[in-house]
Amino acid sequence: MSRLSEVSVEGLAPVYSSPSLSSLYNRFFKRVLDVFLVLLAAPFVLPLVLLMGLMIRRDGGSAFYTQDRI
């Protein structure tokens, strides 16, 4: 049996959708994958972000954007 279901609207091409990650196992697996990918990417991304912040600060600007509220 297919896991896709067809959603039809008159005059438009049919759209196929899959069920959401509603089971506990699927949500847990997705969470583990997300955390793993963040931990894998963080050592490469964070030094670049810090370097850019330091370069902006050295140039005389603020590393964070601030705006006066009216």
N, C-alpha and C positions, 0 to 999 in steps of 0.2 A: 504494500500500500504506500502511496506517495505521501511525503510529508508536506507537500505544497498544496495550498488550497487556492482556488481561482476566485477572484473577486471581480464581478462584472458590473459595469455601469453602462447604461444604454448610450450608444453612440461613441464609446471609447474602446480602445483595445483592452483585452482582459489583462489584469494584473495578477501575478502569482505571489503569494506571501507564504512565509514559513512561520510556524508557531514560535512564540517568544521563548527565551530561555527561562521557562517557568519552573523547571524541576530544580530541586535543591542541588543535585549533582552538577547540572550544567552551570548554575550560578557559582558554585564553589570552584569548579574548574576554570571558569572565566576569571574569577577573582585571583586565583593562584597565578594564572597566566599574566594578568595585568601587573601584579606585584613583581613577578619575575622579570618582565620586560622593563619595568621602571628601574629595578635594581641593576639590570644589565646596562641600561643607557645612562644612568645618573653619573657614573665616573667620567663619561665622555662629555656630557652636556654641561654639568655644573661648572667645571673649570672654564669653559668657554663663556658662560654667562658671567662669571666673576671677572674674567679678563675684560669683557666688554664694559662692565660696570666701572672697572678701574680706569679704562681708557677714556670713558666719558667723563669721569671725575677729574682725571688729569687734564683734560681739555678745558676744564673750567665750568662745565655744566653740572647739573644735578643728575645723579644716577637714577633717581626716581622722579617721575613727572608729578608736579603739584599744580593745582589750579585754584585760584581765588574764587570762593563762592560768592554769588551775588544775592 
